[in-house]
Amino acid sequence: MGVYDLTLCPHHDKVLITTTKGNIMQITVGDTYTTAKSGVTGVVQEIIEKPFGYVLRLDVDGMERFTTV
């Protein structure tokens, strides 16, 4: 999936991802998220805005894990 645009909502509780094909995907705090490369699944705890995009802080079986979006 190619990413065309990322938009962080005002309360920093969700991010909207527009793909190069025009599809819109939403990631919200509390959602279950699976990482693309390693296939690890966790619950989104926080969405952090960075200059290069966004970082998700996940809870994976009680352990903290960070992944980029």
C-alpha positions in Angstrom: 0.0 0.0 0.0 1.5 3.4 -1.0 0.6 6.3 1.3 -0.5 9.5 -0.3 -1.5 11.5 2.8 -1.6 11.2 6.6 -3.9 13.4 8.7 -3.8 13.4 12.5 -7.2 14.3 14.0 -7.4 17.3 16.5 -7.5 15.2 19.7 -4.6 13.0 18.5 -6.8 9.9 19.0 -6.9 8.8 15.4 -5.0 9.1 12.2 -6.5 9.0 8.7 -4.4 7.5 6.0 -5.1 8.1 2.3 -3.5 5.6 0.0 -2.1 6.3 -3.5 -5.2 4.4 -4.8 -7.5 6.9 -3.0 -8.6 4.5 -0.2 -9.0 6.0 3.3 -8.0 4.0 6.3 -8.5 5.1 9.9 -6.4 4.1 12.9 -7.9 5.0 16.4 -6.5 4.7 19.9 -8.0 1.4 21.2 -8.0 -0.3 17.8 -6.2 -3.6 17.3 -3.3 -3.0 14.8 -1.1 -5.5 13.0 2.3 -4.3 11.8 3.0 -4.7 8.1 6.6 -6.1 8.3 6.7 -8.4 11.3 3.0 -9.2 11.7 2.9 -8.3 15.4 -0.6 -7.5 16.7 -1.3 -5.1 19.5 -3.7 -2.4 20.8 -3.0 1.2 19.8 -2.2 3.1 23.0 -1.0 6.4 21.5 -0.5 8.1 18.1 2.7 10.3 18.0 3.3 12.8 15.3 6.9 12.9 14.0 8.4 14.9 11.1 8.5 11.8 8.9 5.0 10.6 9.7 3.4 8.9 12.7 4.5 6.4 15.3 2.0 4.1 17.1 2.6 3.0 20.6 1.1 -0.5 20.9 0.4 -2.8 23.8 1.4 -6.3 22.8 0.5 -8.7 25.5 1.5 -6.2 28.2 4.7 -5.1 26.5 5.2 -1.7 24.8 6.1 -1.7 21.1 6.5 1.2 18.7 5.8 1.1 15.0 5.7 3.7 12.2 2.7 4.4 10.0 
